[in-house]
Amino acid sequence: MLFDTHVHLNADQYKEDLEEVIKRSLEAGVVHQVVVGFDRPTITKAMELVEEYDFLYAAIGWHPVDAIDATEEDFEWIKELSKHPKVVAIGETGLDYYWDKSPKEIQQEVFRKQIRLAKELKLPIVIHNRDATEDIVTILKEENASEVGGIMHCFGGSVETAKECINMNFYISLGGPVTFKNAKKPKEVATEIPLENLLIETDCPYLTPHPFRGKRNEPSYVSLVAEEIARLKDIPVEEVQKRTFENACKVFQINK
């Protein structure tokens, strides 16, 4: 049994063949998936998908790149939608200093608002981090995010940072990059961080694992992430599948 903790089946890349993609994921043993919405269109589509498929759940929030576009009405809307039983997390939210669309101060303000919302709703937080590790860790501490914890999505940081996040009640989620030959940090994290603190994801349609790198990603490929973690830890892949599945059900409060 596999749990893909971060998918974007609500993306335009699946408009033509969503049914086939979902069928392949089920055949690959992907029992649950969390569809992530991060703006008005993708949140709307995520909610439609979780209504249609019983094995899909939603995480909804506002992406840091688009923080400058977020309004109070958007936050109220997200808060209202989060009462739906299949909304299992707030996010993805966080900080992204690679793109310069939204000023850092606005990103940080929108990030803090979503942490507070998650605490109010008692939901975990899905964290997006690009070139902003120090500020993310600082804000998580200042906002006492450990009260609800969550997921460090597609983690690309160091083992030391991973341990710091684990101490704040966050799971470390690894995706396609752990399978890349030159991905030193993800491989170190996969090797050194205990299985009890790990999750797996695809972030599809992005970050496709080897040997399909460069092509569109899809949930069935999450098995390749599990296989690489098993190889790095020198343990049976079934152990990785079982433990990461249990971890995901725990953090998202889903009955297996």
Residue frames relative to the residue before (quaternion, step in Angstrom):
aa qw qx qy qz dx dy dz
M 1.0000 0.0000 0.0000 0.0000 0.00 0.00 0.00
L 0.1096 -0.8001 0.5894 0.0192 3.55 -0.91 0.98
F 0.1433 -0.7581 0.6311 0.0802 3.56 -1.19 0.65
D 0.1608 -0.7666 0.6168 0.0773 3.57 -0.57 1.21
T 0.2434 -0.8459 0.4637 0.1008 3.56 -0.22 1.31
H 0.7999 0.1734 -0.0978 0.5661 3.62 1.20 -0.10
V 0.1873 0.7683 -0.5885 0.1684 3.56 -0.34 1.30
H 0.2305 -0.7396 0.6133 0.1540 3.53 -1.29 0.45
L 0.0349 0.8192 -0.5668 0.0806 3.56 0.61 1.17
N 0.5892 0.5649 -0.3428 0.4650 3.56 1.37 -0.17
A 0.4982 0.6649 -0.4166 0.3688 3.60 1.29 0.10
D 0.6357 -0.5604 0.3867 0.3638 3.55 -1.22 0.58
Q 0.5651 0.6352 -0.3740 0.3704 3.60 1.16 -0.59
Y 0.7274 0.4091 -0.2419 0.4951 3.62 1.21 -0.37
K 0.3269 0.7900 -0.4749 0.2087 3.58 1.26 0.12
E 0.7440 0.4508 -0.2298 0.4363 3.58 0.92 -0.90
D 0.8453 0.1427 -0.0192 0.5145 3.60 1.00 -0.73
L 0.1403 0.8366 -0.5194 0.1031 3.59 1.06 0.68
E 0.6422 0.5415 -0.3293 0.4311 3.59 0.91 -0.89
E 0.6707 0.4952 -0.2982 0.4647 3.57 0.94 -0.89
V 0.6290 0.5343 -0.3260 0.4612 3.58 1.03 -0.81
I 0.6660 0.4931 -0.2938 0.4764 3.58 0.93 -0.90
K 0.6287 0.5379 -0.3288 0.4553 3.58 1.00 -0.82
R 0.6602 0.5000 -0.3072 0.4687 3.60 0.94 -0.88
S 0.6361 0.5298 -0.3391 0.4469 3.59 1.00 -0.75
L 0.6594 0.4995 -0.3085 0.4697 3.59 0.95 -0.82
E 0.6445 0.5192 -0.3132 0.4659 3.57 1.03 -0.79
A 0.6762 0.4806 -0.2805 0.4827 3.58 1.18 -0.63
G 0.5725 -0.6296 0.3650 0.3777 3.59 1.28 0.00
V 0.4221 0.6793 -0.4897 0.3473 3.59 1.21 0.42
V 0.2192 -0.8393 0.4911 0.0796 3.55 -0.09 1.36
H 0.7978 0.0769 -0.0178 0.5978 3.59 1.02 -0.85
Q 0.0380 -0.7661 0.6407 0.0348 3.54 -1.27 0.56
V 0.2369 -0.7387 0.6086 0.1666 3.56 -1.16 0.63
V 0.2340 -0.7715 0.5828 0.1015 3.55 -0.64 1.23
V 0.2300 -0.8118 0.5296 0.0877 3.55 -0.67 1.14
G 0.0976 -0.7729 0.6258 0.0369 3.54 -0.89 1.05
F 0.0755 -0.8477 0.5249 -0.0122 3.58 -0.79 0.97
D 0.7517 0.1363 -0.1650 0.6238 3.59 1.29 0.34
R 0.7682 -0.3829 0.2244 0.4614 3.61 -1.23 0.11
P 0.7182 0.4465 -0.2935 0.4456 3.66 0.64 -0.96
T 0.7143 0.4543 -0.2804 0.4526 3.61 0.84 -0.92
I 0.6067 0.5297 -0.3573 0.4729 3.61 1.11 -0.57
T 0.6380 0.5334 -0.3229 0.4519 3.58 0.94 -0.92
K 0.6818 0.4817 -0.2803 0.4738 3.57 0.92 -0.94
A 0.6194 0.5429 -0.3435 0.4512 3.60 1.01 -0.79
M 0.6660 0.5004 -0.3070 0.4603 3.59 0.93 -0.87
E 0.6183 0.5336 -0.3384 0.4675 3.59 1.07 -0.72
L 0.6733 0.5136 -0.2949 0.4426 3.58 0.94 -0.91
V 0.6882 0.4725 -0.3078 0.4565 3.61 0.89 -0.83
E 0.5934 0.5363 -0.3653 0.4762 3.58 1.21 -0.37
E 0.7093 0.4871 -0.2529 0.4424 3.55 1.05 -0.82
Y 0.7979 0.2259 -0.0927 0.5511 3.60 1.02 -0.84
D 0.3998 -0.7642 0.4499 0.2320 3.57 -0.59 1.10
F 0.6845 0.4823 -0.2880 0.4646 3.63 1.16 -0.42
L 0.6100 0.5207 -0.3596 0.4769 3.60 1.28 0.13
Y 0.1036 -0.7603 0.6397 0.0460 3.54 -1.15 0.79
A 0.3462 -0.7577 0.5202 0.1884 3.57 -1.24 0.33
A 0.1113 -0.6947 0.7013 0.1150 3.49 -1.35 0.58
I 0.0248 -0.8266 0.5618 -0.0226 3.59 -0.73 1.02
G 0.2172 0.7581 -0.5870 0.1832 3.52 -1.01 0.91
W 0.5016 -0.6357 0.4869 0.3274 3.55 -1.24 -0.40
H 0.4303 -0.7361 0.4700 0.2282 3.55 -0.70 1.16
P 0.5520 -0.6504 0.4053 0.3286 3.62 -0.93 0.81
V 0.5902 0.5794 -0.3778 0.4160 3.61 1.05 -0.67
D 0.7625 0.3454 -0.1709 0.5196 3.56 1.08 -0.79
A 0.2546 0.8134 -0.4935 0.1735 3.58 1.24 0.34
I 0.6252 0.5725 -0.3337 0.4124 3.58 1.03 -0.79
D 0.6795 0.4919 -0.2811 0.4663 3.61 1.19 -0.50
A 0.5367 0.6647 -0.3956 0.3371 3.61 1.22 -0.36
T 0.1406 -0.7858 0.5993 0.0597 3.57 -0.99 0.90
E 0.6624 -0.4784 0.3816 0.4322 3.57 -1.29 0.20
E 0.6093 0.5579 -0.3402 0.4491 3.57 1.11 -0.72
D 0.6191 0.5456 -0.3359 0.4540 3.58 1.06 -0.76
F 0.6798 0.4894 -0.2949 0.4598 3.58 0.91 -0.91
E 0.6321 0.5224 -0.3251 0.4711 3.58 1.05 -0.75
W 0.6326 0.5387 -0.3083 0.4632 3.55 1.08 -0.84
I 0.6581 0.4999 -0.2956 0.4792 3.57 0.95 -0.94
K 0.6349 0.5348 -0.3250 0.4531 3.57 0.98 -0.85
E 0.6680 0.5001 -0.2967 0.4644 3.58 0.92 -0.91
L 0.6721 0.4975 -0.2941 0.4629 3.59 0.90 -0.94
S 0.6289 0.5805 -0.3305 0.3979 3.59 1.08 -0.72
K 0.5562 0.5910 -0.3957 0.4299 3.57 1.27 -0.14
H 0.4866 0.6521 -0.4294 0.3920 3.59 1.31 -0.25
P 0.5266 -0.6826 0.4027 0.3074 3.63 -0.80 0.94
K 0.7123 0.4434 -0.2744 0.4698 3.62 1.13 -0.45
V 0.5079 0.5575 -0.4603 0.4683 3.58 1.25 0.33
V 0.0916 -0.8626 0.4969 -0.0225 3.55 -0.37 1.31
A 0.7998 0.1080 -0.0701 0.5863 3.61 1.25 -0.03
I 0.3693 -0.6627 0.5966 0.2615 3.53 -1.38 0.30
G 0.6086 0.5394 -0.4126 0.4104 3.56 -0.83 0.99
E 0.5128 -0.0051 -0.7904 -0.3351 1.51 -2.32 -0.16
T 0.0511 -0.7591 0.6490 0.0023 3.49 -1.10 0.88
G 0.2882 0.7528 -0.5552 0.2051 3.57 -1.25 0.12
L 0.5359 -0.5968 0.4785 0.3573 3.55 -1.10 -0.75
D 0.0379 -0.7793 0.6255 0.0000 3.55 -1.10 0.78
Y 0.0866 -0.8328 0.5468 0.0000 3.56 -0.22 1.31
Y 0.4703 0.6661 -0.4502 0.3638 3.58 1.27 0.12
W 0.7423 0.3033 -0.1754 0.5712 3.56 0.95 -0.94
D 0.2967 -0.7987 0.5021 0.1481 3.58 -1.00 0.73
K 0.2785 0.7816 -0.5167 0.2112 3.61 1.15 0.49
S 0.7957 0.2122 -0.0901 0.5601 3.59 0.89 -0.98
P 0.4737 -0.6808 0.4778 0.2895 3.62 -0.76 1.02
K 0.6416 -0.5665 0.3611 0.3701 3.56 -1.10 0.74
E 0.6560 0.5266 -0.3307 0.4276 3.60 0.91 -0.89
I 0.6582 0.4963 -0.3089 0.4744 3.59 1.01 -0.79
Q 0.6124 0.5401 -0.3420 0.4650 3.59 1.01 -0.79
Q 0.6817 0.5006 -0.2893 0.4483 3.56 0.87 -0.97
E 0.6412 0.5231 -0.3197 0.4616 3.58 1.02 -0.80
V 0.6727 0.4859 -0.2880 0.4780 3.58 0.93 -0.93
F 0.6108 0.5469 -0.3300 0.4680 3.59 1.09 -0.75
R 0.6706 0.4989 -0.2964 0.4621 3.59 0.85 -0.98
K 0.6309 0.5431 -0.3312 0.4443 3.59 0.97 -0.84
Q 0.6991 0.4722 -0.2767 0.4602 3.56 0.94 -0.86
I 0.5858 0.5368 -0.3723 0.4797 3.59 1.12 -0.55
R 0.6653 0.5007 -0.3018 0.4643 3.59 0.93 -0.91
L 0.6325 0.5256 -0.3247 0.4672 3.56 1.05 -0.77
A 0.6422 0.5248 -0.3175 0.4598 3.57 0.95 -0.89
K 0.6567 0.5033 -0.3078 0.4698 3.58 0.97 -0.82
E 0.6361 0.5286 -0.3198 0.4623 3.56 1.03 -0.82
L 0.7446 0.4003 -0.2003 0.4952 3.56 1.00 -0.92
K 0.3395 -0.7589 0.4762 0.2863 3.57 1.35 -0.23
L 0.4499 0.6459 -0.4743 0.3944 3.55 0.92 1.05
P 0.5180 -0.6213 0.4773 0.3433 3.62 -1.13 0.57
I 0.3834 -0.7193 0.5427 0.2025 3.56 -1.30 0.44
V 0.2440 -0.7408 0.6079 0.1488 3.57 -1.03 0.86
I 0.1914 -0.8369 0.5110 0.0436 3.55 -0.48 1.29
H 0.1690 -0.7325 0.6551 0.0752 3.52 -0.97 1.05
N 0.0265 0.8024 -0.5933 0.0586 3.57 -0.81 1.01
R 0.1409 0.7582 -0.6307 0.0864 3.54 -0.83 1.02
D 0.8516 -0.0995 0.0048 0.5147 3.53 -0.58 1.27
A 0.6627 0.5094 -0.2933 0.4639 3.61 1.11 0.60
T 0.1845 0.8521 -0.4802 0.0962 3.58 1.23 0.44
E 0.6814 0.5114 -0.3065 0.4247 3.59 0.76 -1.04
D 0.6931 0.4675 -0.2818 0.4708 3.59 0.88 -0.93
I 0.6223 0.5365 -0.3476 0.4518 3.60 1.01 -0.72
V 0.6692 0.4907 -0.3050 0.4674 3.59 0.83 -0.94
T 0.6431 0.5309 -0.3186 0.4506 3.59 0.96 -0.87
I 0.6899 0.4761 -0.2804 0.4676 3.59 0.87 -0.98
L 0.6208 0.5377 -0.3437 0.4554 3.60 0.98 -0.78
K 0.6661 0.4877 -0.2947 0.4813 3.58 1.01 -0.81
E 0.6793 0.5065 -0.2948 0.4416 3.58 0.86 -0.97
E 0.7347 0.4061 -0.2204 0.4967 3.58 1.07 -0.77
N 0.3892 -0.7433 0.4603 0.2903 3.59 1.30 0.11
A 0.1061 0.8383 -0.5221 0.1158 3.55 0.95 0.95
S 0.5233 0.6519 -0.4071 0.3679 3.60 1.20 -0.37
E 0.5021 0.6581 -0.4175 0.3749 3.60 1.24 -0.36
V 0.7883 0.2223 -0.1260 0.5598 3.59 1.06 -0.73
G 0.2661 -0.7893 0.5131 0.2069 3.61 1.16 -0.56
G 0.0357 0.8173 -0.5750 0.0079 3.52 -1.19 -0.49
I 0.6221 -0.5463 0.4419 0.3453 3.51 -1.22 -0.70
M 0.2587 -0.6987 0.6432 0.1764 3.54 -1.04 0.86
H 0.2636 -0.8345 0.4727 0.1036 3.51 0.03 1.43
C 0.8541 -0.0476 -0.0190 0.5177 3.54 -1.00 1.00
F 0.0053 -0.8711 0.4906 -0.0242 3.53 0.86 1.08
G 0.0450 -0.8203 0.5701 -0.0093 3.55 -0.85 1.00
G 0.4956 0.6892 -0.3995 0.3461 3.55 1.32 0.21
S 0.7089 -0.4577 0.3472 0.4091 3.51 -1.37 -0.22
V 0.6613 -0.4711 0.3963 0.4286 3.55 -1.33 0.19
E 0.6355 0.5455 -0.3278 0.4372 3.58 1.01 -0.84
T 0.6654 0.4850 -0.2965 0.4838 3.58 0.97 -0.90
A 0.6100 0.5538 -0.3458 0.4491 3.57 1.01 -0.79
K 0.6685 0.4995 -0.2981 0.4635 3.60 0.91 -0.90
E 0.6241 0.5373 -0.3277 0.4631 3.55 1.08 -0.76
C 0.6666 0.4923 -0.2888 0.4794 3.57 1.01 -0.83
I 0.6184 0.5396 -0.3359 0.4622 3.58 1.03 -0.79
N 0.6428 0.5291 -0.3085 0.4600 3.57 1.05 -0.77
M 0.6848 0.4268 -0.2719 0.5244 3.58 1.26 -0.36
N 0.6105 -0.6068 0.3377 0.3808 3.59 1.21 0.48
F 0.5206 0.6201 -0.4237 0.4061 3.59 1.14 0.63
Y 0.3593 -0.6870 0.5889 0.2285 3.52 -1.20 0.70
I 0.3629 -0.7036 0.5712 0.2170 3.54 -1.23 0.59
S 0.1245 -0.8171 0.5618 0.0349 3.56 -0.54 1.20
L 0.1566 -0.7986 0.5792 0.0475 3.55 -0.79 1.09
G 0.1429 -0.8011 0.5795 0.0452 3.55 -1.03 0.86
G 0.8637 -0.1616 0.1192 0.4623 3.53 -1.28 -0.50
P 0.6272 0.5796 -0.3604 0.3752 3.63 0.89 -0.80
V 0.5782 0.5866 -0.3964 0.4054 3.63 1.11 -0.51
T 0.6650 0.4987 -0.3021 0.4667 3.60 1.21 -0.44
F 0.5384 0.6323 -0.4099 0.3772 3.61 1.23 -0.25
K 0.5672 -0.6478 0.3914 0.3249 3.58 -0.89 0.92
N 0.7673 0.3716 -0.1937 0.4854 3.60 0.98 -0.83
A 0.4768 0.6920 -0.4262 0.3348 3.60 1.27 0.19
K 0.1450 -0.8534 0.4963 0.0660 3.56 0.41 1.26
K 0.7121 0.4790 -0.2784 0.4313 3.59 0.72 -1.05
P 0.6744 0.4772 -0.3275 0.4585 3.66 0.77 -0.85
K 0.6450 0.5127 -0.3274 0.4625 3.59 1.02 -0.74
E 0.6287 0.5195 -0.3316 0.4743 3.61 1.04 -0.73
V 0.6499 0.5084 -0.3095 0.4725 3.57 0.97 -0.88
A 0.6528 0.5171 -0.3121 0.4573 3.60 0.90 -0.91
T 0.6775 0.5006 -0.2805 0.4601 3.57 1.04 -0.81
E 0.8083 0.3662 -0.1453 0.4375 3.56 0.79 -1.08
I 0.6608 0.4881 -0.3244 0.4689 3.59 1.08 -0.55
P 0.4991 -0.6781 0.4424 0.3088 3.62 -0.79 0.95
L 0.6244 -0.5718 0.3965 0.3548 3.55 -1.15 0.72
E 0.6147 0.5820 -0.3448 0.4055 3.58 1.08 -0.69
N 0.7205 0.4149 -0.2362 0.5030 3.60 1.26 -0.31
L 0.6344 0.5685 -0.3113 0.4212 3.60 1.28 0.02
L 0.0993 -0.7273 0.6743 0.0808 3.49 -1.38 0.57
I 0.2610 -0.7440 0.5852 0.1896 3.57 -1.30 0.25
E 0.0012 -0.7914 0.6094 -0.0477 3.55 -1.17 0.67
T 0.3686 -0.6997 0.5467 0.2752 3.54 -1.33 0.11
D 0.1834 -0.7620 0.5785 0.2262 3.61 0.99 -0.88
C 0.2250 0.8079 -0.5170 0.1713 3.57 1.17 0.56
P 0.5466 -0.0943 -0.8297 -0.0626 1.59 -2.19 1.29
Y 0.5479 0.6393 -0.3782 0.3848 3.61 1.29 0.17
L 0.8444 0.2790 -0.1505 0.4320 3.55 -1.43 0.05
T 0.0755 0.8459 -0.5199 0.0917 3.54 0.92 0.96
P 0.4353 -0.7163 0.4786 0.2614 3.62 -0.83 0.94
H 0.5979 -0.5079 0.4851 0.3863 3.51 -1.38 0.35
P 0.6247 -0.1479 -0.7657 -0.0396 1.75 -1.99 1.50
F 0.5527 0.6285 -0.3881 0.3859 3.62 1.23 0.30
R 0.2752 0.7985 -0.4977 0.1973 3.58 1.30 0.21
G 0.7440 0.3577 -0.2853 0.4869 3.56 -0.92 0.95
K 0.6805 0.4120 -0.2751 0.5400 3.57 1.31 -0.30
R 0.6703 -0.4737 0.3667 0.4381 3.57 -1.27 0.13
N 0.3639 -0.7254 0.5460 0.2079 3.56 -0.94 0.91
E 0.0041 -0.7844 0.6197 0.0264 3.57 -1.25 0.37
P 0.7013 -0.5283 0.2762 0.3908 3.61 -1.14 0.58
S 0.5906 0.5929 -0.3821 0.3921 3.62 1.02 -0.64
Y 0.6361 0.5583 -0.3252 0.4218 3.58 1.17 -0.57
V 0.4487 0.6855 -0.4709 0.3271 3.61 1.22 -0.07
S 0.5424 0.6197 -0.3944 0.4078 3.59 1.21 -0.44
L 0.6271 0.5461 -0.3314 0.4458 3.60 1.11 -0.68
V 0.6086 0.5322 -0.3421 0.4789 3.58 1.14 -0.63
A 0.6506 0.5129 -0.3063 0.4688 3.57 0.94 -0.90
E 0.6542 0.5259 -0.3106 0.4461 3.58 0.96 -0.87
E 0.6729 0.4894 -0.3093 0.4604 3.59 0.95 -0.81
I 0.6269 0.5174 -0.3407 0.4725 3.60 1.01 -0.73
A 0.6379 0.5244 -0.3189 0.4652 3.58 1.00 -0.83
R 0.6450 0.5200 -0.3148 0.4631 3.56 1.00 -0.86
L 0.6840 0.4924 -0.2854 0.4563 3.58 0.90 -0.95
K 0.7256 0.4107 -0.2358 0.4993 3.59 1.04 -0.75
D 0.3164 -0.7693 0.4859 0.2684 3.56 1.34 -0.27
I 0.5061 0.5867 -0.4541 0.4398 3.53 0.83 1.12
P 0.6364 -0.5241 0.3737 0.4251 3.64 -1.16 0.32
V 0.5440 -0.6295 0.4420 0.3354 3.59 -1.00 0.79
E 0.5816 0.5914 -0.3720 0.4167 3.60 1.11 -0.60
E 0.6227 0.5427 -0.3321 0.4555 3.56 1.12 -0.70
V 0.6442 0.5061 -0.3113 0.4817 3.58 1.02 -0.83
Q 0.6506 0.5249 -0.3141 0.4501 3.58 0.92 -0.92
K 0.6881 0.4983 -0.2788 0.4477 3.56 0.83 -1.04
R 0.7230 0.4565 -0.2699 0.4427 3.58 0.76 -1.01
T 0.6712 0.4791 -0.3146 0.4700 3.60 0.92 -0.80
F 0.5881 0.5555 -0.3550 0.4686 3.59 1.16 -0.60
E 0.6756 0.4882 -0.2844 0.4737 3.57 0.89 -0.96
N 0.6361 0.5330 -0.3257 0.4531 3.58 1.00 -0.83
A 0.6641 0.5094 -0.2996 0.4580 3.57 0.95 -0.92
C 0.6467 0.5099 -0.3224 0.4669 3.59 0.94 -0.85
K 0.6478 0.5266 -0.3127 0.4530 3.56 1.05 -0.75
V 0.7156 0.4519 -0.2788 0.4539 3.60 0.71 -1.00
F 0.7385 0.3936 -0.2282 0.4976 3.60 1.03 -0.74
Q 0.3747 -0.7570 0.4604 0.2731 3.59 1.37 0.02
I 0.3731 0.7003 -0.4998 0.3472 3.53 0.88 1.09
N 0.3770 -0.6924 0.5642 0.2452 3.55 -0.93 0.89
K 0.5367 -0.6718 0.4126 0.3007 3.58 -0.76 1.11
